[in-house]
């Protein structure tokens, strides 16, 4: 079934891009152009992606979380 009739993007193609790491409609658009013309399919793509876990997002969050250590951070008061 076509999700984006403007560019002929199918439901399976969106699922394949999501499986390859595209977690947002914008990332799907970058991979397939779906949602970049009339925009009518963006909500369908959002619904297909859902709010589930995103491997790419989880990796980014891990990289942004500072490593914990017992050493005091300069400029911050030490815990008593």
MARVEXVO-367909 format. One line per field, with one value per residue: residue number from 1; residue in one letter; z, x, y of N, C-alpha, C in turn. Coordinates in nm, 2 decimals. Atoms other than C-alpha are relative to their C-alpha. Example, Ala and Ser with C-alpha at 12.3 -4.5 7.8 and 13.67 -1.06 7.14 Angstrom:
BEGIN
num	c(1/2)
residu	c(A/S)
n_w	c(0.00/0.00)
n_u	c(0.09/-0.09)
n_v	c(-0.12/-0.11)
ca_w	c(0.78/0.71)
ca_u	c(1.23/1.37)
ca_v	c(-0.45/-0.11)
c_w	c(0.00/0.08)
c_u	c(0.09/-0.08)
c_v	c(0.12/0.11)
//
This chain:
BEGIN
num	c(1/2/3/4/5/6/7/8/9/10/11/12/13/14/15/16/17/18/19/20/21/22/23/24/25/26/27/28/29/30/31/32/33/34/35/36/37/38/39/40/41/42/43/44/45/46/47/48/49/50/51/52/53/54/55/56/57/58/59/60/61/62/63/64/65/66/67/68/69/70/71/72/73/74/75/76/77/78/79/80)
residu	c(X/X/X/X/X/X/X/X/X/X/X/X/X/X/X/X/X/X/X/X/X/X/X/X/X/X/X/X/X/X/X/X/X/X/X/X/X/X/X/X/X/X/X/X/X/X/X/X/X/X/X/X/X/X/X/X/X/X/X/X/X/X/X/X/X/X/X/X/X/X/X/X/X/X/X/X/X/X/X/X)
n_w	c(0.00/0.00/-0.11/0.07/0.15/0.08/0.04/0.02/-0.11/-0.06/-0.14/-0.02/0.00/-0.12/-0.10/0.02/-0.04/-0.15/-0.05/0.02/-0.10/0.01/-0.12/0.00/0.13/0.07/0.05/0.11/0.12/0.05/0.07/0.10/0.05/-0.05/-0.09/0.04/0.10/-0.05/-0.15/-0.04/-0.05/-0.11/-0.11/0.02/-0.03/-0.14/-0.06/0.03/-0.08/-0.14/-0.11/-0.05/-0.02/0.12/-0.03/0.03/-0.11/-0.13/0.01/-0.02/-0.15/-0.07/0.03/-0.06/-0.15/-0.05/-0.09/-0.14/-0.06/-0.14/0.00/0.00/0.13/-0.03/0.00/-0.08/-0.13/-0.02/-0.09/-0.14)
n_u	c(0.08/-0.08/0.02/-0.02/0.03/-0.08/-0.12/0.01/-0.06/0.10/0.00/-0.12/-0.12/-0.01/-0.04/-0.15/-0.08/0.01/-0.08/-0.14/-0.04/0.07/0.09/0.10/0.04/-0.10/-0.10/0.07/0.00/-0.14/-0.04/0.09/0.08/0.14/0.04/-0.07/0.07/0.13/0.00/0.11/-0.03/-0.09/0.06/0.00/-0.14/-0.02/0.07/-0.08/-0.11/0.04/-0.08/-0.08/-0.14/-0.07/-0.14/-0.09/0.02/-0.06/-0.15/-0.03/0.01/-0.11/-0.12/0.02/0.00/-0.14/-0.04/0.01/-0.12/0.00/-0.08/0.08/0.00/-0.05/0.10/0.12/-0.03/0.00/0.10/-0.05)
n_v	c(-0.12/-0.13/-0.10/-0.13/0.01/-0.10/0.05/0.14/0.07/0.10/0.02/0.08/-0.09/-0.08/0.10/0.04/-0.11/0.00/0.11/-0.04/-0.10/-0.13/0.00/-0.12/-0.03/-0.08/0.09/0.08/-0.10/-0.01/0.13/0.04/-0.11/0.01/-0.11/-0.13/-0.08/-0.06/0.02/0.08/0.13/-0.02/0.05/0.14/0.04/-0.02/0.11/0.12/0.00/0.02/-0.06/0.11/-0.02/-0.03/0.03/-0.11/-0.10/0.06/-0.02/-0.15/-0.03/0.06/-0.09/-0.14/0.01/0.00/0.12/-0.03/0.03/-0.05/-0.12/-0.12/-0.08/-0.14/-0.10/0.04/0.03/0.15/0.05/0.03)
ca_w	c(0.00/-0.08/0.21/-0.01/-0.35/-0.45/-0.46/-0.47/-0.13/0.01/0.36/0.33/0.23/0.53/0.75/0.59/0.65/1.01/1.06/0.92/1.19/1.07/1.38/1.28/0.98/0.89/0.87/0.66/0.43/0.40/0.30/0.07/0.00/0.16/0.32/0.14/-0.12/-0.01/0.35/0.35/0.45/0.74/1.00/0.86/0.88/1.24/1.33/1.16/1.36/1.68/2.01/2.05/2.12/1.86/1.85/1.70/1.97/2.25/2.12/2.10/2.46/2.58/2.41/2.56/2.92/3.10/3.26/3.63/3.85/4.22/4.13/4.21/3.91/3.91/4.00/4.18/4.55/4.68/4.84/5.22)
ca_u	c(0.00/0.13/0.19/0.32/0.15/0.35/0.67/0.54/0.67/0.51/0.44/0.71/0.97/0.89/0.92/1.26/1.39/1.27/1.44/1.76/1.75/1.52/1.32/1.13/0.93/1.21/1.46/1.21/1.18/1.56/1.58/1.28/1.13/0.80/0.63/0.83/0.57/0.21/0.27/-0.04/0.14/0.34/0.08/0.06/0.44/0.43/0.17/0.38/0.68/0.49/0.65/0.85/1.22/1.45/1.80/1.96/1.80/1.91/2.27/2.26/2.13/2.40/2.67/2.52/2.50/2.83/3.01/2.96/3.26/3.34/3.57/3.43/3.34/3.53/3.30/3.04/3.03/3.12/2.85/2.88)
ca_v	c(0.00/0.35/0.58/0.87/0.89/1.20/1.00/0.64/0.54/0.22/0.12/-0.15/0.11/0.32/0.01/-0.08/0.27/0.26/-0.08/0.08/0.35/0.63/0.72/1.04/1.15/1.39/1.10/0.90/1.21/1.23/0.86/0.85/1.20/1.08/1.38/1.65/1.75/1.79/1.66/1.45/1.14/1.28/1.18/0.83/0.80/0.93/0.66/0.39/0.49/0.51/0.61/0.29/0.26/0.40/0.24/0.55/0.78/0.54/0.56/0.94/0.96/0.73/0.95/1.27/1.13/1.22/0.93/0.92/0.94/1.01/1.30/1.64/1.86/2.19/2.48/2.27/2.23/1.88/1.67/1.64)
c_w	c(0.00/0.12/-0.06/-0.15/-0.08/-0.05/-0.01/0.11/0.07/0.15/0.04/-0.01/0.12/0.11/-0.01/0.05/0.15/0.06/-0.02/0.09/-0.01/0.10/-0.01/-0.15/-0.08/-0.05/-0.11/-0.13/-0.06/-0.08/-0.12/-0.07/0.05/0.10/-0.03/-0.10/0.06/0.15/0.05/0.07/0.13/0.13/0.00/0.04/0.15/0.07/-0.02/0.09/0.15/0.10/0.06/0.01/-0.14/0.03/-0.02/0.12/0.13/-0.01/0.02/0.15/0.08/-0.02/0.07/0.15/0.04/0.08/0.14/0.06/0.14/0.01/0.00/-0.13/0.04/-0.01/0.07/0.14/0.02/0.09/0.13/0.04)
c_u	c(0.09/-0.03/0.01/-0.03/0.08/0.13/0.00/0.07/-0.10/0.02/0.12/0.13/0.02/0.05/0.15/0.09/0.00/0.09/0.15/0.04/-0.07/-0.12/-0.11/-0.05/0.10/0.11/-0.06/0.00/0.14/0.04/-0.09/-0.08/-0.14/-0.02/0.06/-0.08/-0.13/-0.01/-0.11/0.03/0.08/-0.07/-0.01/0.14/0.02/-0.07/0.07/0.12/-0.03/0.09/0.09/0.15/0.07/0.15/0.09/-0.02/0.06/0.15/0.04/-0.01/0.11/0.13/-0.01/0.01/0.15/0.02/0.00/0.14/-0.01/0.08/-0.09/0.02/0.04/-0.12/-0.12/0.04/0.00/-0.12/0.06/-0.04)
c_v	c(0.12/0.09/0.14/-0.02/0.10/-0.06/-0.16/-0.08/-0.09/-0.01/-0.09/0.08/0.08/-0.09/-0.04/0.12/0.01/-0.11/0.04/0.12/0.13/0.00/0.11/0.01/0.08/-0.10/-0.09/0.09/0.01/-0.13/-0.02/0.11/0.00/0.12/0.13/0.08/0.06/-0.02/-0.08/-0.13/0.00/-0.07/-0.16/-0.06/0.01/-0.12/-0.13/-0.01/-0.01/0.07/-0.11/0.04/0.02/-0.03/0.12/0.11/-0.05/0.02/0.14/0.04/-0.05/0.08/0.13/-0.01/-0.01/-0.12/0.04/-0.04/0.06/0.13/0.12/0.08/0.14/0.10/-0.04/-0.04/-0.15/-0.04/-0.03/-0.14)
//
